[in-house]
Amino acid sequence: MSSIQVIVTIVGIVFSLFIAWFFWFAPKGRARAAAGVGGAQEVAITVKGGYTPDVIVVKARQPVRLRFTRQESSTCSEMVLFPDFNKSARLPEGEEVAIEFTPERAGEYGFQCGMGMLRGKLIVE
Amino acid sequence: MLNAAVNVGTQEATVEYLPEKATLAQLHGAIEAWGYKTRPAISEEPEEKQRAEHEREYRRLMRRFWLAALVSIPVLITAYPQFLPLVRNWTAETLRLAWMGAALLTLPVLFWSGGHFFTGAWAALKHRSANMNTLIATGTAAAWLYSTVAILFPGIFPEGTSEPFYDVAAVVIALVVLGQALELRAKGRASEAIRKLLGLQAKTARVVRDGQEMDIPVEEVLVGDVVQVRPGEKVPVDGVVVDGSSAVDESMLTGESLSVSKRPGDEVIGATMNKTGAFKFRATKVGKDTALAQIVKMVQDAQNSKAPIARMADTISGYFVPVVMILAVLTFAVWFDFGPQPQLVYALVTGVTVLIIACPCALGLATPMSLVAGIGKGAENGILIRSGEALQTAQAVKTVVLDKTGTITKGKPELTDVVIVNNGPMSNEQLLRLVASVESVSEHPLAEAIVEGAKARGIVLAAPQGFEAVPGHGVVATVEARRVAIGNLKMMAREGVVLGALEEQFRTLADDGKTPMYAAVDGRAAGVIAVADTVKEDSAEAIAALHEMGIEVVMITGDNRRTAEAIARQVNVDRVLAEVLPEDKAHNVHLLQAEGKKVAMVGDGINDAPALAQADVGLAIGTGTDVAIEASDITLIKGSLKGVVTAIEVSRATMRNVRQNLFGAFIYNTLGIPVAMGVLYPFLGVLLNPLLAGAAMAFSSVTVVSNANRLRAFKPKFSAK
């Protein structure tokens, strides 16, 4: 193999590893829910190409209120689903929509848009 | 008037007012008096809003498509000059200029037509995730960048590799955007069932306020308003009749084909059709609380729920895109190292093709789309499937347990026989009087039947003393100083009563499908009272259909064995579980499950709640207004057993559709990606053209959604219309 080919191969392997690390293994920032109105744990989430914040930490057995505001028009994100809690909500553009429930058990629960393109995680302690 | 605000930009006025004091019509009048024209704003109805949003988005996508399509034409010409007559003869210089033109032309395609791919990919990147946008953006950007470097610095690259691929950028973006537009259209069609349900609602209502009659939009009706309904009109909201009487057609909600007569004190449901009379009613539930609104909400919630198979698909699609990216990088490296000359070109083209052909979307859409269509189809037929999970479990049901009373039978028992012992001390009427008097304080439906039957014969009842109900046995009380005991064999044994010839009478009545009860007065056998609950007309047909589907039908009842078996023979049930105490029903369901089959239980939702919860699928068979039956996985609005057949049929058809979609999405990706990577090249010399990959990718999602729409044409055996 020529030297260029060797370089390309090495770069290729390194890049592949980087992709795996970046998307799967790198730790993500978490947002802890703050106390809100009526004692519920509240977090405000912006929906624009993804959920910001997308990792949320709350305590179990206390009511949770997640306030979603969608700021884009692409129809992918018009619904947000919490499959483990059987909850879903439509998010009209520009409006704040609150989803409320009380997680009973600790664990990690995913939430996502209808098609699965946007994802987030709810960590219940 | 409480508050008024005008947004000049959007030309919208928002007014808060007290509905008791002013009406929308008055507001319109006031505004028009100032010389302005009024028009209702896009309705607040979330359905309307969503449709408007979808329309806007569709138009936006189509505009982007047209630009990309237009640019693609000249770009394609410059990309394949050797095939076209005039262009063939261009000199290398002219060609280079043409290519630079193509570079400039494709820029707006990338950033305007395909702009959302780039912003989407960037947003995802910030969240450390990757989706379809990442793939398309990377693929088309790579094609454009390579092409531009190739024509600007042809010297850098080895001989024969300085040709551009602008056509890939333009055409792929055009195709994928078109695919997204078509997908949006197809998605809109899938949720038609909801629109049909909402279409059942009346638009206006005539209320009587302060003695004045006025027509108002149905949204303005308040709880407590008196609403007037004339012949041929739709009932606007839920309420209780206060004046007048009529017959109302409730078939759209309960499936009851005979009109139901309504008199003061009766409930009426919004969206039902008034026939020939006129009446006034007081509104008790409006807006979101009406039965119709709750049904719509249930259907929507179910459509958005995730079946277990969908969650599996979601997990896979979470890893999918980064895996594809890694494969693309490796493909490039392998072709660059080992591929034929020109290696750079082959490496780049195959790498880009891998990025383009992968379609995570189809995987993510496969289940939700079918669920929406399937649940909508169920709703059209009066079947409310509460969750995707229920739908998935229902298809595998092999045994259906039917509660007898109210499910197989009408649930309205009637008094049929009063038999007295030979040479007994009293007449039929005297015995019936005593028995009915005892039963008058019991709430058991059999008791009510006896009391009704007695009253129908004009018998006046006496008050019982010391009433005692013995579960599984019967009841006993003292009437006019005589101890009257009513019940089964166990009850008579408990009371120490010798039955003699009565046992024969009992058995004959039971073999007839009636429910007999022994009656003893002052410790001596007095006679047998029989009550019968007629079987619903279509129960036998429904059970036959279940048999055809390969499902075993079991009947469960607290009734005595002979009666149960007689009814079982009438409707052709496979197994009978009789004399089951209410608290043992769930256990019996559990025993059936232990035989290794998936068991569905059909009951009335109130008394059978534990059994319904124990079953793999619990079906509550109810009337139109009992929609909030929490214990069930599937609610059958119409009281017919045919609903069970339809529910299982719909679930099987939907899951079949889901499997088709998932299979299609999987196969597409597992075949497409390796071919794009070039696995067929060493054997067949076949490589995937990136343009073809773009077309395939764009239309794979549309195919999935269209296949889901095929469910809308599905006709269950006993379909509604």
Interface residues (C-beta under 8 A of the other chain):
Chain A: M1 Q5 V8 T9 V11 G12 I13 F15 S16 I19 A20 F22 F23 W24 A26 K28 K48 G49 G50 Y51 T52 D54 S73 S74 T75 E78 M79 L81 P83 N86 S88 R90 P92 E93 G110 Q112 G114 M115 G116 M117 L118 R119
Chain B: P46 K49 Q50 E53 H54 R56 E57 R60 H116 T119 G120 W122 A123 A124 K126 H127 R128 S129 A130 N131 M132 N133 L184 K187 D301 N304 S305 K306 A310 R311 A313 D314 S317 G318 Y319 V321 P322 M325 I326 V329 L330 F332 A333 F336 D337 P360 C361 L363 G364 L365 P368 S387
